[in-house]
């Protein structure tokens, strides 16, 4: 079994002490989440990885990425656990590539672990660096199809930042353009067992395409959004989620949250 620990939407600022929504300091909150993950990391060395699904920075500052790398080295590399990242819409800046390009999980170079293929998608709109919306590019769908053709007997998991289907909330104004093309691909590809994403700051649960392939949204490591028509900040605590990828293609998901104080 493979254990994939997902964190998302860290929104770090250049100032570690700065607070955002719900009076949460993103740096302090991420540090607390990483500390809470430690027992699981220690128990599963060799079969565990950590994946961050975008929006690492909250202000596109160089310092925010420097602090993120420092925390990941302290809390994951120190345990011998590999870690990877995907870009989110807030990571549409040169510092992401300068500091995290070597950790960026892509469709062209997926992870192969046991009988699983884990691929990451970049859903940023490169021509619109300030938009929170996302897009699906055909080149990445072609890469996903090539992965399935190369490893047809493996189970495949797709990770991206943006949510795929409407959430029936105010966050849908920051939707994924051309998401239907990904839904069509998933519908036609039985090897895809699950999709995971961030962006929504919520443990959103959906089913994608005619195949009803499960899609799992991840809580943010800082503030959470209310899934409602008008903007709102949830009272739920920061968190992360653990995916257990079994050799038979079964995916089990468990959301963990910090204790509210």
Secondary structure, DSSP 8 states (H G I E B T S, - for coil): -EEEEEE----B-SSTT-B-GGG-BHHHHHHHHHHHHHHHHHH-TTSEEEEEES--BSS--HHHHHHHHHHHHHHTGGGT-EEEEE--GGG-SHHHHHHHGGGB--STT-EEETTEEEEE-----TT-TT---EE--HHHHHHHHHHHHHTTTSEEEEE-SS-SS--SSGGGGG-EETHHHHHHHHHH-TTEEEEEE-SSSS--EEEETTTTEEEEE---SS--B--SSS--B-----EEEEEEE-TTS-EEEEEEE----
